Amino acid sequence: MKAVKTAITASHTVSPQEELWSSFRQGSRDAFARIYQEHVDNLYHYGVHLCGDGELVRDCLQELFHDLWQSREHLADQPLNIRYYLLSSLRRRLLRTLERDRRYRAATTEIPFDFELIPSREQAIIQNEKQQEQVGQLHSALNALPAKQREAIYLRFFHELSYQEVADMMSMKVDSVYNIISKAIGVLRKTLPPAVLLLLLQPGK
């Protein structure tokens, strides 16, 4: 049995993401800076989509990364999706903050998405005026969707989270996530030309 365990361990190839996370947990400031630089823009965009308050999102991000560094030695060391971990941490932090302030309570039920594409995706898509027009059509169609559908679409296709990760973040069952995304895509198919819909469904990488 011991030999089998050794063989399994030896066969596991450590991914760059695992190496980065391990270095960060061991106190590497370079690894921490890289995690920050790779994810902060996307986290900010998602946070603004979620609550519509850029100042609040910046405050929560500052607290999130401060707490992340301070608690690094106590964080899980198993392989993880760093993007998912940070998005879900920011979401919980924002919703807790919003729930403490009645002025923002409506934002937790109706998410005021302005739905901009994340910068890396935008640069890959917008190459000419025609594509800019198509992106505008996509924005308008997404904004017309119900709040939960917009958030699920955003997490699944713009942040490329798995259906399970989207379900965990939104406190839903996986089947429910499949259902609301399927319904959203069905609506988008009726309102968007195929070329515009492909901007959403094509791989982001």
Secondary structure, 3 states (H helix, E strand, C coil): CHHHHHHHHHHCCCCHHHHHHHHHHCCCHHHHHHHHHHHHHHHHHHHHHHHCCHHHHHHHHHHHHHHHHHCHHHCCCCCCCHHHHHHHHHHHHHHHHHHHCHHHHHHHCCCCCCCCCCHHHHHHHCCCHHHHHHHHHHHHHHHCCCHHHHHHHHHHHHCCCCHHHHHHHCCCCHHHHHHHHHHHHHHHHHHCCHHHHHHHHCCCC
